[in-house]
Amino acid sequence: MTDGISVRKCTTLPEFEACVALQKEVWGEEDLEIEPVTGFLVASETGGQVLGAYDGSRLVGYTLGVVGYRDGIIFIHSHHTGVHHDYRDRGVGRKLKLFQRDEALSRDIRFVQWTLSPYSFTAVSCR
């Protein structure tokens, strides 16, 4: 299903700008409601995650995660994920989340928290 789709860290301003453009397309939110380029930059530079799913050079999905700390535990809060409508139901979101897990584990981060709704979160062990 995800043949030809690669997932990697996004690290450059043009990659963050592509994430913002895809976010706008996927979520259809007003400019005041979107995560701006600076949010992606800050997450990337402070231990969070900005991950992109690519079909060749085309960004088709992204995940933005920030570092959290609670009760002595460092975790990743997966703030949001988006997949281009042409790539939905093809396993791209799953591939992003599995990469997110592996990347967190590579830094000995054992928990990822996901937003289930705008008002609730759940922490999931990466073990």
C-alpha positions in Angstrom: 0.0 0.0 0.0 2.7 2.5 0.9 5.2 1.3 -1.7 7.3 4.2 -2.9 6.4 6.3 0.2 9.4 7.2 2.4 9.3 8.9 5.8 12.0 11.1 7.1 12.7 14.0 9.4 12.0 17.5 8.0 14.8 19.9 8.9 14.7 22.8 6.5 12.5 25.9 6.2 11.2 24.9 2.7 10.2 21.5 4.2 8.4 23.2 7.1 6.7 25.5 4.6 5.5 22.5 2.7 4.1 21.0 5.9 2.2 24.2 6.6 0.8 24.2 3.0 -0.3 20.6 3.3 -1.8 21.3 6.8 -3.9 24.1 5.3 -5.1 21.8 2.5 -5.8 18.8 4.8 -7.5 20.6 7.7 -9.0 23.6 5.8 -8.5 25.8 8.8 -8.2 29.6 8.9 -4.7 31.1 9.1 -5.2 31.9 12.8 -5.9 28.2 13.6 -3.0 26.6 11.8 0.4 25.8 13.2 2.8 28.3 11.5 6.2 27.6 10.1 7.7 28.9 13.3 6.0 26.2 15.3 7.5 23.5 13.0 10.9 25.1 13.4 10.6 25.3 17.1 9.5 21.7 17.4 12.4 20.6 15.2 15.0 22.6 17.1 13.8 21.7 20.7 13.7 17.9 20.5 10.2 17.5 19.0 9.5 15.8 15.7 8.6 17.1 12.3 8.2 14.1 10.0 7.3 14.0 6.4 6.0 11.2 4.2 7.2 11.6 0.6 6.2 10.2 -2.7 9.4 10.9 -4.5 10.0 14.6 -3.7 6.3 15.3 -3.1 5.2 15.8 0.6 2.1 13.7 1.0 1.8 13.5 4.8 3.4 15.1 7.9 3.4 14.7 11.7 4.3 17.4 14.1 5.2 16.4 17.7 6.5 18.5 20.6 8.4 17.4 23.7 6.5 17.1 26.9 7.5 16.5 30.5 5.2 15.2 33.2 5.9 13.3 36.5 9.5 12.9 35.6 8.9 11.4 32.2 9.9 12.9 28.9 7.5 12.1 26.1 6.4 13.3 22.6 3.1 14.9 22.3 1.9 14.2 18.7 0.2 17.5 18.1 -1.2 16.7 14.6 -0.8 14.7 11.5 -2.2 15.2 8.0 -2.2 13.1 4.9 -3.1 14.5 1.4 -6.5 13.3 0.3 -5.1 11.4 -2.7 -3.0 9.3 -0.3 -5.6 8.5 2.4 -6.5 4.8 3.2 -3.1 3.7 1.8 -1.2 3.3 5.1 0.6 6.6 4.9 -0.6 7.8 8.4 0.3 4.4 9.9 3.8 4.6 8.3 4.2 8.1 9.8 3.2 6.9 13.3 5.4 3.9 13.2 8.3 6.1 12.1 7.4 8.5 14.9 7.6 5.6 17.4 10.9 4.4 16.1 12.4 7.9 16.2 11.3 8.4 19.8 12.7 5.0 20.8 16.0 5.9 19.2 16.2 8.7 21.7 15.1 6.5 24.6 11.7 8.3 24.7 9.2 5.6 25.7 5.9 7.4 25.5 4.0 9.2 22.8 0.8 11.1 23.6 -1.8 11.6 20.9 -4.7 14.0 20.7 -7.9 12.1 20.5 -10.1 15.1 20.4 -9.5 18.8 21.1 -10.1 18.1 24.8 -8.5 14.8 25.6 -5.1 13.1 25.3 -3.8 9.6 25.7 -0.3 8.4 26.4 0.8 5.2 24.7 3.9 3.2 25.6 6.4 2.8 22.7 7.9 -0.4 24.2 
